[in-house]
Amino acid sequence: GGTPSADSGALGDASDPASLRAAAEGMDVVYHLVGYLFAPRRSQVESLNMTAARNVAETAIEAGVKRIVFTSSVLVYGPDAAKPTPEDHPRRPDTAYSRAKVAVEDYLLSLKSRGLDATIMRVGHVYGPGVSTVEEFKGLIRLGLYRTAGKKDHVIPPINAKDLALALCLAGENPQAAGRTYNVNDDDPI
């Protein structure tokens, strides 16, 4: 019970099965927070994300973990999604990253028959302590290193890192969140 803290959990590296086994041992919930936005080739983005998800999920199943909470992205809705976007809006991914997130969501939700329930948390741009600032993010957009989803006037739904951490913990603690998908963002867009 209670909200997890840094002292009540363990970190694992999605590319290191031994570290994942050590981190998953004795846990009720695993939080899959890794995502590859960039890779040397676009075609690698989906395979890197799926490999990480399989590593985390298979290790969780072997360790007897019952729930995985996965950080996905609102980019799965595609560039022309209604704002605000309801969770049941059709997914129309248009980038390697958003296609990878859709594939991982589907994979994780399919594991219920193997005893692992998934909760999908679709987030926008994360900001706050330890994360790139909004101004740095806007600079990446101006330089063409990160593109916004959709039209030029498209807004990016942000989420404060502390609020996201709380939402993730609540999703992991609440049994009713199993098998569900949530959009987790601040009220005000960037």
Disulfide bonds with the S-S distance in Angstrom:
none
